[in-house]
Amino acid sequence: MLLKLARRTATEISPRLLAKAGYLWIFKAMRTMRVYRRRAKRGELSPPFLMLALTNACTLRCRGCWIDTGGSPSSLSAEQVDAIIASGRRNKTYYYTLLGGEPLIYPGLWDLLARHGNCYFQIITNGISLDKAAAARIRKLGNVTPLVSIDGMEEQNDARRGPGVFQQVDRGLRNLQQEKILYGIATTVTGANFDEVMSDEYVQHFIDRGAMYLWYYIFRPVGADPAPELCVPAEQVTEMRRRLMQLRRKHPIILIDTYWTAEGQAVCPAALGLSCHIGPRGSIEPCPPLSFARETVDDGDLYETIRGSEFLTGFQKFVTERTRGCVILEHPQALAEYIRSQSAVDYSGRDAVAEIDAGTSRNSHHLPGEEIPEDYWVYRFLKKRLFFGMGAYG
């Protein structure tokens, strides 16, 4: 697997883009993690990565999405984004995930990426707008890795994302492949698509399309159309862990999860203080599905605001006292009560607290007594050094 992965990397990715990713994404992020660990020991909240929802405008209407796309769209201004990144740089943060809505339709996106050439951006996109011109711009910039959302092959994907979407996105992947761009696939695992997306054939399809990493997420029933029937049962979560380790030994592609440490223990990145989510109206939120905040980016220096936030630091304590997993799934009523007790503002555009409160307690990836440690030295190393947590997952 390693030799095949090395061969793929050397022949399928532009050397220039690979070098920029190595420096901007890997080298700088490892330095950032040293800062994070020092501050975490002092009890300071200083996320090494930030997620920016540039806009809530979108070209799709997916089931289970928490983004409100009704009415006039909201978007972060160029001045707000520049201030966020300036504060990030002062705190040694150079890695940003851009999402939405659909970030590729955000006005001024290409200028934003060009202005901040010393940072690295992962763009989570539905892939509809990945035409040849967009692929050429991404290659020219060099500081971008697209993460394209696909939730199964054509039938399964389009059941959640809309008719014809899979074929449109597949054409976009070919455009990225032609430009030799370093990109990945984001797949949400549901009870309906489980067997398909955790199969050899699924992984191989995206290897054939030039993807270098596949990032798995577990479905969470949130939003106006929560689709609880798509939740993943406990036995499938355990099986997902087993299949991940089998697939990792067989295929020349990096298979990423943000759910388990190298020892197989459950992780909530927000509870660890690894990231914050900035909503399209500037709200500073714990994570993307939770559109609640007491502070915004307009309240002053972003990192000083984050460190002083009782809501965000309290959220860490709230989660860690209850689970290593996801409180949205496991403790929806307690979560709703915490949000109310903090007088947090709901930025969802709906009554998202009521939606959470109406939820049913379900299993998450926290399965005490069923922990499965990584059994392949490559992924043990990656979890401890290079994956999302850059050392926090060791």
C-alpha positions as CSV (number, residue, x, y, z in Angstrom):
1,M,0.0,0.0,0.0
2,L,2.7,2.5,0.9
3,L,4.7,2.0,-2.3
4,K,1.5,2.4,-4.4
5,L,0.6,5.5,-2.4
6,A,4.0,7.0,-2.9
7,R,3.8,6.2,-6.6
8,R,0.4,7.8,-6.9
9,T,1.6,10.9,-5.1
10,A,4.6,11.3,-7.3
11,T,2.8,10.8,-10.6
12,E,-0.7,12.1,-10.0
13,I,-0.1,15.3,-8.0
14,S,1.6,18.5,-9.3
15,P,5.0,18.6,-7.6
16,R,4.5,22.3,-6.9
17,L,1.2,21.7,-5.2
18,L,2.6,18.9,-3.2
19,A,5.5,21.0,-2.0
20,K,3.1,23.9,-1.0
21,A,0.9,21.4,0.9
22,G,3.9,20.0,2.7
23,Y,5.0,23.4,3.9
24,L,1.7,25.3,4.4
25,W,-0.5,22.4,5.6
26,I,1.9,19.9,7.3
27,F,4.9,21.8,8.5
28,K,3.1,24.9,9.6
29,A,0.3,23.0,11.3
30,M,2.8,20.9,13.3
31,R,4.3,24.2,14.6
32,T,0.7,25.4,15.4
33,M,0.1,22.2,17.4
34,R,3.0,22.9,19.6
35,V,1.5,26.3,20.5
36,Y,-1.9,24.6,21.0
37,R,-0.5,22.0,23.4
38,R,1.4,24.6,25.5
39,R,-1.7,26.8,25.8
40,A,-4.0,23.8,26.5
41,K,-1.8,22.9,29.5
42,R,-2.4,26.3,30.9
43,G,-6.2,25.9,30.4
44,E,-6.4,28.3,27.4
45,L,-8.7,27.8,24.5
46,S,-6.6,28.5,21.4
47,P,-7.9,26.4,18.4
48,P,-5.1,25.5,16.0
49,F,-7.7,25.2,13.1
50,L,-10.6,27.4,12.2
51,M,-13.7,26.6,10.1
52,L,-15.2,29.5,8.3
53,A,-18.8,29.3,6.8
54,L,-18.3,31.9,4.2
55,T,-21.9,31.9,3.1
56,N,-25.2,30.0,3.7
57,A,-26.1,30.3,0.1
58,C,-26.0,26.9,-1.6
59,T,-26.8,25.2,-4.9
60,L,-28.2,22.1,-3.3
61,R,-30.8,21.2,-0.7
62,C,-29.5,18.0,1.0
63,R,-31.4,16.0,3.6
64,G,-30.1,16.4,7.1
65,C,-28.3,19.7,6.3
66,W,-28.3,22.2,9.2
67,I,-27.8,25.2,6.9
68,D,-30.8,27.5,6.4
69,T,-30.9,28.5,2.8
70,G,-34.2,30.4,2.9
71,G,-34.5,34.2,2.5
72,S,-31.6,36.5,1.7
73,P,-28.2,34.7,2.1
74,S,-25.8,35.8,4.8
75,S,-22.0,36.0,4.1
76,L,-18.9,37.0,5.9
77,S,-17.4,40.2,4.5
78,A,-13.9,40.4,3.0
79,E,-13.0,42.6,6.0
80,Q,-14.2,40.1,8.5
81,V,-12.4,37.2,6.8
82,D,-9.1,39.2,6.7
83,A,-9.5,40.1,10.4
84,I,-10.1,36.5,11.3
85,I,-7.0,35.3,9.4
86,A,-4.9,38.2,10.8
87,S,-5.8,37.1,14.3
88,G,-5.1,33.5,13.3
89,R,-1.6,34.4,12.1
90,R,-0.8,36.2,15.3
91,N,-1.7,33.0,17.1
92,K,0.3,30.7,14.6
93,T,-2.8,29.4,12.9
94,Y,-2.4,29.0,9.1
95,Y,-4.9,26.2,8.3
96,Y,-8.5,27.1,7.5
97,T,-11.5,25.0,6.4
98,L,-13.9,27.0,4.2
99,L,-17.5,25.8,4.1
100,G,-21.0,27.0,3.8
101,G,-23.5,26.7,2.2
102,E,-21.4,26.4,-0.9
103,P,-18.0,28.3,-0.6
104,L,-17.3,28.1,-4.3
105,I,-20.1,30.6,-5.0
106,Y,-18.9,33.0,-2.4
107,P,-18.1,36.4,-4.1
108,G,-14.5,37.2,-3.9
109,L,-13.3,33.7,-3.0
110,W,-10.4,33.6,-5.4
111,D,-9.1,37.1,-4.3
112,L,-9.4,35.9,-0.7
113,L,-7.3,32.8,-1.4
114,A,-4.7,34.9,-3.3
115,R,-4.5,37.5,-0.5
116,H,-3.5,34.9,2.0
117,G,-1.0,32.9,0.1
118,N,0.9,32.0,3.3
119,C,-2.1,30.1,4.6
120,Y,-3.6,26.7,3.5
121,F,-7.3,26.3,2.8
122,Q,-9.4,23.2,2.7
123,I,-12.6,24.0,0.8
124,I,-15.5,21.7,1.6
125,T,-17.7,21.8,-1.6
126,N,-20.6,20.0,-3.1
127,G,-18.6,19.9,-6.3
128,I,-21.3,21.3,-8.6
129,S,-19.1,24.4,-9.4
130,L,-15.8,22.5,-10.1
131,D,-15.7,23.3,-13.8
132,K,-12.4,23.5,-15.8
133,A,-11.9,27.2,-14.9
134,A,-12.3,26.5,-11.2
135,A,-9.8,23.6,-11.3
136,A,-7.3,25.8,-13.2
137,R,-7.6,28.6,-10.6
138,I,-7.1,26.1,-7.8
139,R,-3.9,24.8,-9.4
140,K,-2.6,28.3,-10.0
141,L,-3.2,29.3,-6.4
142,G,-1.5,26.2,-5.0
143,N,-2.7,26.8,-1.4
144,V,-6.1,25.0,-1.7
145,T,-7.2,21.4,-1.3
146,P,-10.8,20.8,-2.3
147,L,-12.8,18.3,-0.1
148,V,-15.7,17.2,-2.3
149,S,-18.9,15.9,-0.5
150,I,-20.2,12.6,-2.0
151,D,-22.4,10.3,0.0
152,G,-22.3,7.0,-2.0
153,M,-22.5,6.1,-5.6
154,E,-25.1,7.5,-7.8
155,E,-28.3,6.1,-6.3
156,Q,-27.3,6.6,-2.7
157,N,-25.8,10.0,-3.2
158,D,-28.6,11.4,-5.2
159,A,-31.2,10.1,-2.8
160,R,-29.8,12.6,-0.3
161,R,-28.3,15.3,-2.5
162,G,-30.7,15.4,-5.5
163,P,-31.2,13.8,-8.9
164,G,-28.2,14.1,-11.3
165,V,-25.8,15.4,-8.7
166,F,-23.5,12.4,-8.7
167,Q,-22.8,12.7,-12.4
168,Q,-22.2,16.5,-12.2
169,V,-19.8,16.1,-9.4
170,D,-18.0,13.2,-11.1
171,R,-17.2,15.5,-14.0
172,G,-15.8,18.0,-11.5
173,L,-13.5,15.3,-10.1
174,R,-12.2,14.6,-13.6
175,N,-11.3,18.3,-13.9
176,L,-9.4,18.2,-10.6
177,Q,-7.6,15.0,-11.7
178,Q,-6.6,16.6,-15.1
179,E,-5.0,19.5,-13.3
180,K,-3.2,17.2,-10.9
181,I,-4.7,18.8,-7.8
182,L,-4.4,17.4,-4.3
183,Y,-8.0,16.8,-3.3
184,G,-10.2,14.5,-1.1
185,I,-13.7,13.1,-0.8
186,A,-15.9,13.8,2.2
187,T,-18.4,11.0,2.8
188,T,-21.1,11.1,5.4
189,V,-21.8,7.5,6.6
190,T,-25.5,6.8,7.1
191,G,-27.4,3.7,8.0
192,A,-28.6,3.5,4.4
193,N,-25.3,3.9,2.6
194,F,-23.1,2.1,5.1
195,D,-22.2,-1.1,3.2
196,E,-21.6,0.8,0.0
197,V,-19.3,3.6,1.2
198,M,-17.3,1.2,3.4
199,S,-16.6,-1.1,0.5
200,D,-13.4,-1.7,-1.6
201,E,-15.3,-0.7,-4.7
202,Y,-16.2,2.7,-3.3
203,V,-12.7,3.5,-2.2
204,Q,-11.3,2.3,-5.5
205,H,-13.7,4.5,-7.5
206,F,-12.2,7.6,-6.1
207,I,-8.6,6.4,-6.4
208,D,-9.4,6.0,-10.1
209,R,-10.6,9.6,-10.1
210,G,-7.4,10.9,-8.5
211,A,-8.5,11.6,-4.9
212,M,-5.6,11.3,-2.4
213,Y,-7.7,11.2,0.7
214,L,-11.2,10.1,1.8
215,W,-12.6,11.7,4.9
216,Y,-15.4,9.9,6.7
217,Y,-18.1,11.5,8.8
218,I,-20.9,10.0,10.8
219,F,-24.4,11.3,10.1
220,R,-26.0,13.6,12.7
221,P,-29.8,14.2,12.5
222,V,-29.9,18.0,12.6
223,G,-31.6,20.8,10.7
224,A,-35.1,21.4,9.5
225,D,-35.2,18.0,7.8
226,P,-33.1,15.9,10.3
227,A,-33.8,12.5,8.6
228,P,-33.3,10.4,11.8
229,E,-33.8,7.2,9.7
230,L,-30.3,7.8,8.3
231,C,-28.6,7.5,11.7
232,V,-25.9,4.8,12.1
233,P,-26.8,2.1,14.6
234,A,-24.2,1.2,17.3
235,E,-23.3,-2.1,15.7
236,Q,-22.5,-0.3,12.4
237,V,-20.3,2.3,14.2
238,T,-18.2,-0.6,15.6
239,E,-18.2,-2.2,12.2
240,M,-17.1,1.0,10.6
241,R,-14.1,1.1,12.8
242,R,-13.2,-2.4,11.8
243,R,-13.7,-1.8,8.1
244,L,-11.6,1.4,8.2
245,M,-8.6,-0.5,9.5
246,Q,-9.1,-3.2,6.8
247,L,-9.4,-0.7,4.0
248,R,-6.4,1.3,5.2
249,R,-4.1,-1.7,4.7
250,K,-5.4,-2.4,1.2
251,H,-5.8,0.9,-0.7
252,P,-3.3,3.6,-1.8
253,I,-5.3,6.5,-0.4
254,I,-5.4,8.1,3.0
255,L,-8.6,7.2,4.9
256,I,-9.3,9.9,7.5
257,D,-11.7,9.9,10.5
258,T,-11.8,12.5,13.2
259,Y,-13.6,10.2,15.7
260,W,-11.0,7.9,17.2
261,T,-7.5,8.3,18.6
262,A,-4.6,5.9,17.8
263,E,-5.8,3.9,20.8
264,G,-9.4,3.7,19.5
265,Q,-10.8,6.1,22.1
266,A,-13.6,8.4,21.0
267,V,-12.8,12.1,20.3
268,C,-14.9,15.3,20.0
269,P,-12.6,17.9,18.3
270,A,-14.7,20.8,19.7
271,A,-14.4,19.4,23.2
272,L,-10.6,19.3,22.8
273,G,-10.6,22.9,21.6
274,L,-9.1,21.9,18.3
275,S,-11.4,24.1,16.3
276,C,-14.2,26.7,16.3
277,H,-16.8,27.4,13.6
278,I,-17.4,30.9,12.3
279,G,-20.9,31.2,10.9
280,P,-21.8,33.4,7.9
281,R,-23.1,36.1,10.2
282,G,-19.8,36.2,12.1
283,S,-21.0,34.1,15.1
284,I,-18.3,32.1,16.9
285,E,-19.7,28.6,17.4
286,P,-18.5,25.3,18.9
287,C,-18.9,23.3,15.7
288,P,-20.7,23.5,12.4
289,P,-24.0,21.7,13.4
290,L,-24.4,23.9,16.5
291,S,-25.3,27.4,15.2
292,F,-25.3,29.1,18.6
293,A,-23.0,31.8,20.0
294,R,-22.6,34.5,22.5
295,E,-19.8,36.3,20.7
296,T,-19.1,37.4,17.1
297,V,-16.0,38.2,15.1
298,D,-16.9,41.9,15.4
299,D,-16.4,41.9,19.2
300,G,-12.6,42.4,18.9
301,D,-9.6,40.3,18.2
302,L,-10.9,36.8,17.4
303,Y,-8.5,34.7,19.5
304,E,-8.9,37.0,22.5
305,T,-12.6,36.8,22.1
306,I,-12.4,33.0,21.9
307,R,-10.2,32.7,25.0
308,G,-12.6,34.9,27.0
309,S,-15.8,33.1,25.9
310,E,-17.6,31.5,28.8
311,F,-19.9,29.8,26.3
312,L,-17.1,28.0,24.4
313,T,-15.0,27.1,27.4
314,G,-18.2,26.0,29.2
315,F,-19.1,23.8,26.2
316,Q,-15.8,22.0,26.5
317,K,-16.6,21.2,30.1
318,F,-20.2,20.3,29.4
319,V,-19.1,17.7,26.8
320,T,-16.2,16.2,28.7
321,E,-18.3,15.6,31.8
322,R,-20.8,13.5,29.7
323,T,-19.0,11.7,26.9
324,R,-16.0,11.4,24.7
325,G,-18.3,11.3,21.8
326,C,-21.0,13.5,20.3
327,V,-23.5,15.3,22.7
328,I,-25.8,16.1,19.8
329,L,-26.5,12.4,19.4
330,E,-26.1,11.2,23.0
331,H,-27.5,14.0,25.1
332,P,-29.8,16.3,23.0
333,Q,-32.1,17.5,25.9
334,A,-29.1,18.3,28.2
335,L,-27.5,20.1,25.2
336,A,-30.6,22.2,24.6
337,E,-30.8,23.1,28.3
338,Y,-27.1,24.1,28.3
339,I,-27.6,26.4,25.3
340,R,-30.6,28.0,26.9
341,S,-28.8,28.4,30.2
342,Q,-26.0,30.3,28.4
343,S,-28.5,32.7,26.7
344,A,-26.7,31.8,23.4
345,V,-28.1,33.4,20.3
346,D,-29.5,31.0,17.7
347,Y,-28.0,31.9,14.3
348,S,-29.6,29.0,12.4
349,G,-32.5,31.0,11.0
350,R,-34.8,28.5,12.7
351,D,-35.6,27.4,16.2
352,A,-32.6,25.0,16.4
353,V,-32.8,24.6,20.2
354,A,-36.3,23.2,19.8
355,E,-35.1,20.9,17.1
356,I,-32.3,19.6,19.3
357,D,-34.6,19.3,22.3
358,A,-37.0,17.2,20.2
359,G,-34.3,14.7,19.3
360,T,-33.9,11.2,20.6
361,S,-30.9,10.1,22.5
362,R,-28.8,7.8,20.2
363,N,-25.4,6.2,20.2
364,S,-22.4,8.1,18.8
365,H,-18.8,6.9,18.2
366,H,-18.2,6.6,21.9
367,L,-18.5,2.9,22.7
368,P,-16.9,2.2,26.0
369,G,-15.4,-1.3,26.2
370,E,-15.4,-1.7,22.4
371,E,-12.4,0.5,21.7
372,I,-10.3,-0.8,18.7
373,P,-6.8,0.5,18.6
374,E,-5.1,1.3,15.2
375,D,-3.3,-1.9,14.2
376,Y,-1.2,-0.4,11.3
377,W,1.9,1.5,12.3
378,V,1.3,4.0,9.4
379,Y,-2.0,5.2,10.8
380,R,-0.8,5.1,14.4
381,F,1.9,7.5,13.3
382,L,-0.5,9.7,11.3
383,K,-3.0,9.9,14.1
384,K,-0.3,11.0,16.5
385,R,1.5,13.4,14.1
386,L,-0.3,14.4,10.9
387,F,-4.0,13.9,11.0
388,F,-6.6,16.5,11.8
389,G,-5.4,16.9,15.4
390,M,-1.7,17.1,14.5
391,G,-0.7,15.3,17.6
392,A,-3.8,15.6,19.7
393,Y,-4.9,12.1,18.7
394,G,-1.9,10.3,20.1
